[in-house]
Amino acid sequence: MALVRNKEFIQAMLKDPKTSQTVKTALKDVNLDDMELVFNTLTGMDDVRNAWISDLVNRCVSTRFFQKVYENPLKMLHHGMLGFGDSIQQIFVKMGQRKGFYTNFDDNNGSPEKDLIGKRVPDVEEDVIKQNFAHRYKVSVSIEELRKAFMNEGGLQSMTSGLINSNIDSAETDEFEDMKGLLIRKDAETQPITDPTNKEGHKYEKGVVYQVLEGELKNKAVRRLGKSYTPSMICETVREVAGTMRFKSDKYNLAQVKTFSRKEELVFVTTPQISAKIDVQVLAQAFNVSSADVNIRTIEIDELPTVGNETVLGIVMDKWLIQAFDIINMSEQFKNGAGLYVNYFLHKQGIMALCKFAQVCLITDGEGDIE
């Protein structure tokens, strides 16, 4: 990472429209080559110092200036902020009833008049997903650390890098592990969130791999290639599954309702070991995208489990299978006057669950035919 001098760092901050007017006014006529003068100007008065630390932490950390940060490999499956409330109501309306032209909709007491004016309530399945995680992360910035950062060329860059690595890396890593758990978690977990005395807690459900292989879909939503599989067999299977999922079926979703997926909404989750062997051109055709977009549709994670005697090689899934939403994603700070430091808190609260109506199919090295 290239060194960013303190002067360049501050200039970038002053150009940022999000930087407070208090800081911009304080540094308006200050020589930015004189870092000691800049430091004294920014820390000499309480209101300026508080505004500067707030800008430094909230702006630099939240926008990740000058730093390569660990990013959740499953980030493309995260759907951002939930617009309203703290829950999602998933509704699936089944297909309308079909009857012959001369047949009444009511099999018992039907008539043409009743068909015309009678009401038929649609067959609906629903699932409500509530908030199930609330995390917070903390890092402290002392006035002494800030002074040292000003006195060392590139010190501001190094300090903000530390802040970023401390909180955001932790949050991104935890988010990845939680999302990966929706795919491969062996057992459901129940954890209290905001209230530790809440005995009911909020559930992290069992991973979809285990729900499929240990449930009613074990001979439907699985393609078993055998122990002697080849990379070309994986590619052909991905293409076949992606094509099959375009048609309505009840074999590839946990609710077992008739649904379908568009090719462009499908992704292939696998490990780096498998990804290195597969043909990019074949996957491009499978997902109906250009070769350049295959890397977006192929998501690598560090592990896929072995269940019984079969190892999962990859997962073809609708991108809406994982319901990952943030309800709160914000930072707050608290100044400790006695200790001369500021505590920075990153809060993340939201929903991390599976959509039982979204399609998924496992590719494994097991043996056996599908139904």
KOLKETI-901083 format. One line per 8 residues: their letters; for each residue x, y, z of C-alpha. Coordinates in pm, 1 decimal, always signed. Each point is the difference from the previous one (the first is absolute). Example, Ala and Ser with C-alpha at 12.3 -4.5 7.8 and 13.67 -1.06 7.14 Angstrom:
2
AS) +1230.0,-450.0,+780.0 | +137.0,+344.0,-66.0
// end
This chain:
371
MALVRNKE) +0.0,+0.0,+0.0 | +142.5,+337.3,-104.1 | +85.8,+246.2,+275.5 | -248.9,+284.5,+36.0 | +161.9,+304.5,+157.3 | -183.5,+173.8,+281.3 | -47.2,+312.7,-209.4 | -159.0,-201.3,-282.3
FIQAMLKD) -219.2,-180.4,+251.0 | -131.6,+324.6,+147.9 | -48.3,+156.6,-343.0 | -213.5,-296.8,-100.4 | -202.9,+38.2,+318.4 | -55.9,+372.0,-63.1 | -125.2,-73.2,-352.4 | -248.1,-255.1,+133.0
PKTSQTVK) -346.6,+163.5,+19.1 | -75.9,-214.4,+305.0 | +277.0,+159.6,+204.9 | -145.1,+237.9,+258.8 | +0.1,+373.3,-64.6 | +161.1,+49.2,+342.4 | +316.0,-177.9,-114.3 | +4.5,+171.9,-339.5
TALKDVNL) -32.7,+343.7,+162.0 | +271.3,-72.9,+257.7 | +251.1,-102.8,-270.3 | -99.3,+261.8,-256.0 | +310.4,+218.3,+41.5 | +235.8,-257.4,+154.3 | +321.4,-103.9,-176.1 | -45.7,-374.6,-51.5
DDMELVFN) +375.6,-48.9,-28.9 | +32.2,+82.5,+369.2 | -143.7,-312.9,+164.4 | +64.4,+125.8,+351.9 | -209.4,+308.3,-72.5 | -269.3,-214.6,-160.2 | -8.6,-227.9,+304.4 | -20.4,+290.7,+244.1
TLTGMDDV) -277.3,+158.9,-205.7 | -204.7,-319.5,-8.8 | +46.1,-91.0,+367.0 | +20.5,+340.5,+167.9 | -376.2,+53.1,+33.7 | -252.0,-258.9,+112.7 | -251.0,+53.4,-279.8 | +264.9,-17.2,-272.7
RNAWISDL) +169.9,-303.6,+155.5 | -328.3,-189.2,+36.8 | -101.2,+84.9,-356.1 | +340.6,-109.0,-133.8 | +3.3,-334.0,+180.6 | -358.9,-61.2,-109.1 | +90.5,+73.3,-362.7 | +316.9,-204.8,+20.9
VNRCVSTR) -170.8,-306.1,+140.6 | -341.3,+11.9,-163.2 | +102.2,+128.2,-343.4 | +331.7,-175.0,-48.3 | -105.4,-329.2,+149.2 | -345.0,-14.5,-155.7 | +127.5,+81.5,-349.3 | +320.9,-202.1,+39.6
FFQKVYEN) +244.7,+263.2,-120.9 | +352.0,-109.7,-96.7 | -38.1,-358.8,+114.6 | -59.1,-345.4,-137.3 | -247.5,-162.5,+235.6 | -116.5,-359.3,+25.3 | -332.4,-35.6,-179.0 | -260.8,-266.2,+55.3
PLKMLHHG) +30.3,-244.7,-297.1 | -378.9,-46.9,+12.3 | -62.2,+376.4,-9.1 | -189.8,-11.7,-329.5 | -267.4,-207.5,+176.7 | -49.4,+266.5,+267.0 | -300.6,+215.6,-85.2 | +93.1,+318.0,+187.4
MLGFGDSI) -222.8,+191.6,+238.5 | -351.5,-116.9,+78.2 | -230.0,+286.9,-89.5 | -247.2,-17.4,+288.0 | -58.7,-198.4,+316.6 | +202.0,-288.8,+140.6 | -152.8,-297.7,-181.5 | -70.6,-136.9,-347.0
QQIFVKMG) -327.5,-165.4,-96.1 | +61.3,-238.0,-286.7 | -314.1,-84.5,-196.1 | -27.8,-263.2,-272.9 | -325.3,-14.7,-198.4 | -54.7,-336.5,-162.8 | -131.5,-37.4,-353.4 | -365.3,+60.4,-75.8
QRKGFYTN) -241.6,-291.8,-31.6 | -50.7,-149.0,-345.6 | -332.9,-139.5,-115.8 | -138.1,-117.6,-333.0 | -210.6,+244.6,-201.0 | -326.3,-176.1,+87.0 | +96.4,-85.0,+359.7 | -95.0,+206.7,+304.1
FDDNNGSP) +264.6,+116.7,+247.6 | -200.0,-134.8,+293.9 | +0.4,-377.5,-38.7 | -297.2,-49.6,+237.4 | -252.7,+282.6,-46.4 | +135.4,+179.0,-303.7 | -196.7,+199.9,-254.4 | +80.5,+255.1,-273.3
EKDLIGKR) -143.1,+273.8,+221.7 | +212.5,-102.9,+295.9 | +310.5,-11.1,-220.6 | -73.2,+355.6,-113.3 | -67.6,+173.0,+331.5 | +152.6,-237.4,+256.4 | +334.5,+65.4,+166.6 | +293.1,-235.9,+10.3
VPDVEEDV) +267.2,+74.9,+260.6 | +348.3,-54.7,-146.2 | +214.8,-277.6,+147.1 | +275.5,+187.6,+183.1 | +302.5,-106.6,+204.1 | +180.5,+252.7,+216.9 | +300.7,+18.5,+226.7 | +98.0,+283.2,+234.1
IKQNFAHR) +369.5,+58.4,+67.5 | +86.4,+217.6,+297.9 | +317.2,+179.1,+104.0 | +244.5,-260.0,+125.2 | +331.2,+174.0,+59.0 | +127.0,+311.5,+174.8 | +375.8,+56.1,+14.7 | +217.1,+290.0,+109.6
YKVSVSIE) +371.3,+65.4,-38.3 | +220.3,+241.1,+192.7 | +330.1,+177.5,-57.7 | +157.8,+292.1,+189.1 | +188.1,+304.6,-130.6 | +213.9,+190.3,+250.9 | +113.0,+358.7,-29.6 | +359.1,-119.7,+41.7
ELRKAFMN) -37.8,-243.2,-291.0 | -140.5,+282.1,-207.6 | +295.1,+225.7,+86.9 | +251.2,-270.7,-94.5 | -181.8,-57.3,-327.8 | +38.9,+368.1,-90.8 | +368.8,-1.5,+85.4 | +82.7,-296.2,-228.2
EGGLQSMT) -22.7,+22.7,-376.0 | -273.4,-236.2,-106.7 | -112.6,-35.8,+362.0 | -362.0,+91.3,-67.1 | -19.1,-264.8,-269.1 | +143.8,-262.6,+236.6 | -234.1,+94.6,+282.7 | -314.3,-11.4,-212.1
SGLINSNI) +117.6,-330.7,-147.5 | +12.6,-135.8,+353.5 | -349.8,+126.5,+71.7 | -132.0,-157.5,-316.4 | +171.0,-331.7,+67.3 | -126.9,-4.3,+356.1 | -373.1,+51.2,-48.0 | -94.4,-41.5,-364.3
DSAETDEF) +216.1,-307.3,-55.4 | -162.8,-160.1,+302.0 | -347.6,+88.8,-125.3 | +70.3,-125.1,-353.5 | +150.9,-324.5,+129.9 | -294.4,-65.4,+230.6 | -246.1,+78.6,-280.0 | +173.5,-250.1,-227.9
EDMKGLLI) -1.6,-271.8,+267.1 | -370.1,+59.6,+70.7 | -92.4,-9.4,-369.3 | +215.9,-306.0,-58.7 | -175.0,-160.6,+294.8 | -331.1,+29.2,-184.5 | +155.2,-230.5,-258.8 | +204.1,-245.5,+208.4
RKDAETQP) -94.3,+35.0,+370.8 | -44.3,-353.5,+134.8 | -247.1,+80.4,+276.9 | -240.6,+282.7,+74.9 | +119.9,+248.6,+261.9 | -208.6,+206.1,+237.9 | +160.1,+317.5,+134.1 | -147.4,+290.6,+197.8
ITDPTNKE) +71.9,+337.8,-157.3 | -83.2,+328.2,+171.5 | -126.5,-164.4,+319.7 | +225.7,-276.8,+144.2 | -284.3,-110.6,+230.4 | -222.7,-78.5,-298.0 | -27.2,-377.7,+25.8 | -169.5,-35.2,-337.9
GHKYEKGV) +274.3,+177.9,-188.6 | +23.7,+32.7,-377.0 | +87.8,-295.8,-216.3 | +272.8,-45.1,-254.9 | -141.5,-288.6,-198.6 | +174.6,-312.5,-120.6 | +192.9,+43.6,-324.4 | -178.2,-74.5,-326.5
VYQVLEGE) +251.7,-274.7,-83.5 | -109.4,-200.9,+302.8 | -367.6,+84.5,-46.2 | +18.7,-142.7,-351.8 | +218.4,-306.5,+64.7 | -180.1,-96.0,+320.4 | -351.8,+88.5,-114.2 | -262.3,-75.8,-260.7
LKNKAVRR) +204.2,+156.8,-282.0 | +299.8,-233.9,+39.6 | -87.1,-187.5,-320.3 | -140.5,+299.3,-186.9 | +211.6,+313.3,+48.3 | +330.7,-184.2,-31.6 | +214.2,-102.8,-295.1 | +238.5,-282.3,+95.8
LGKSYTPS) +299.0,-37.2,-232.8 | +180.6,-286.1,+175.9 | +353.0,-14.6,+137.3 | +152.4,-11.6,-348.6 | -150.5,+331.1,-111.3 | +185.4,+225.0,-244.3 | +1.4,+381.5,-27.3 | -197.2,-23.6,-324.4
MICETVRE) -271.8,-196.2,+181.9 | -33.3,+283.2,+252.5 | -32.9,+256.8,-279.0 | -256.8,-206.4,-187.5 | -200.7,-50.1,+319.7 | +1.7,+371.4,+82.8 | -126.9,+72.1,-350.4 | -269.4,-267.9,+26.8
VAGTMRFK) -121.8,+120.0,+340.6 | -5.3,+365.0,-108.9 | -209.5,-97.2,-300.9 | -234.4,-220.9,+203.3 | -66.0,+271.9,+257.4 | -158.1,+219.3,-269.0 | -302.8,-229.5,+11.5 | -243.8,-15.4,+288.3
SDKYNLAQ) +77.0,-281.3,+239.9 | -54.7,-94.0,+364.0 | +326.2,-197.7,+21.3 | +246.5,+280.6,+68.1 | -137.5,+209.7,+288.0 | -44.8,-73.2,+369.4 | -373.0,+81.8,-7.6 | -46.4,-241.5,-293.1
VKTFSRKE) -226.5,+236.8,-191.8 | +2.7,+34.4,-377.6 | +231.3,+287.0,-86.5 | +280.7,+93.1,-239.7 | +314.4,+214.4,-26.8 | +134.0,+220.2,-276.5 | +346.7,-96.2,-117.2 | +138.0,+344.2,+71.9
ELVFVTTP) -109.5,-34.3,+365.1 | +194.2,-322.9,+54.8 | +344.5,-25.4,+156.6 | +242.9,-288.2,+46.0 | +164.9,-29.1,+341.7 | +308.7,-219.7,+18.0 | +353.0,-21.6,+140.1 | +318.6,+139.3,-159.4
QISAKIDV) +115.3,-357.8,-64.9 | -306.3,-76.8,-213.8 | -15.7,+347.0,-155.2 | +353.0,-36.9,-137.0 | -105.9,-305.6,-200.5 | -322.2,+115.8,-162.7 | -46.4,+143.3,-348.7 | -89.7,+369.1,-1.2
QVLAQAFN) -166.4,-22.2,-341.7 | -235.9,-278.0,+111.3 | -105.5,+192.4,+308.9 | -56.7,+311.5,-208.9 | -248.7,-192.3,-211.7 | -160.0,-154.7,+309.6 | -75.9,+336.9,+158.9 | -76.6,+178.0,-325.6
VSSADVNI) +272.3,+260.2,+60.6 | +324.6,+100.1,-169.1 | +325.7,-168.7,+93.6 | +106.7,+320.3,+173.2 | -299.5,-27.0,+235.8 | +60.5,-361.1,+101.2 | +225.8,+106.7,+287.4 | -295.8,+191.3,+140.4
RTIEIDEL) -229.6,-302.0,-28.1 | +257.5,-238.7,+147.0 | +49.9,+57.3,+370.9 | +286.1,-166.9,+181.6 | -12.3,-89.2,+368.3 | +269.2,-170.6,+202.3 | -186.0,-325.4,+71.4 | -292.0,-221.2,-92.5
PTVGNETV) -92.8,-289.8,+228.6 | +4.9,-375.6,-26.8 | -330.9,-148.7,+113.0 | +8.6,-373.8,+54.8 | +206.6,-138.0,-284.8 | -51.4,+279.7,-250.3 | +185.8,+328.9,-34.2 | -176.0,+305.7,-135.4
LGIVMDKW) +185.0,+130.5,-306.8 | -218.8,+302.0,-67.7 | -339.7,+159.7,+49.2 | -213.3,+140.3,-281.7 | -241.1,+240.6,+164.0 | -228.0,+295.1,-50.8 | +164.7,+315.6,+135.1 | -310.9,+59.3,+215.0
LIQAFDII) +52.2,-326.1,+191.3 | +197.1,+195.4,+259.6 | -208.5,+273.2,+162.0 | +269.0,+229.0,+141.4 | -113.9,+351.3,+90.7 | +131.9,+268.5,+232.8 | -250.7,+176.3,+222.7 | +265.4,+215.0,+169.8
NMSEQFKN) +347.3,+66.2,-140.0 | +138.7,+309.4,+167.0 | +278.3,+138.6,+215.2 | -11.5,+193.1,+324.8 | +268.5,+150.4,+220.9 | +48.6,+84.9,+366.1 | +265.9,+235.0,+134.8 | +173.6,-105.9,+321.7
GAGLYVNY) +123.6,+325.0,+151.1 | +183.0,-171.1,+284.9 | +197.5,-232.1,-224.9 | +43.1,+246.0,-290.5 | -129.3,-237.7,-260.8 | -305.9,-52.9,-214.1 | -175.6,-334.6,-28.2 | -133.6,-81.5,-344.7
FLHKQGIM) -282.8,-255.7,-27.5 | -115.8,-171.2,-317.6 | -351.3,-145.7,+25.1 | -141.0,-263.9,-235.1 | -344.1,-147.3,+53.8 | -214.3,-184.1,-247.3 | -133.4,-318.5,-151.3 | +195.8,-305.1,-111.1
ALCKFAQV) -225.6,-281.9,-120.4 | -93.2,-231.1,-286.5 | -287.3,+50.3,-241.4 | -181.1,-332.4,-13.9 | -157.3,+92.0,-336.7 | +332.3,+60.3,-182.2 | +157.7,-277.8,-206.5 | +318.9,-188.6,+83.7
CLITDGEG) +173.4,-312.3,-127.8 | +311.0,-170.1,+138.2 | +270.8,-165.0,-210.2 | +180.6,-274.7,+190.6 | +236.5,-293.9,-50.9 | -256.3,-242.8,+140.9 | -159.5,-294.0,-174.4 | -366.5,-43.3,-94.4
DIE) -272.3,+114.4,-235.1 | -241.8,+289.8,+34.8 | -376.0,-33.5,+11.8
// end
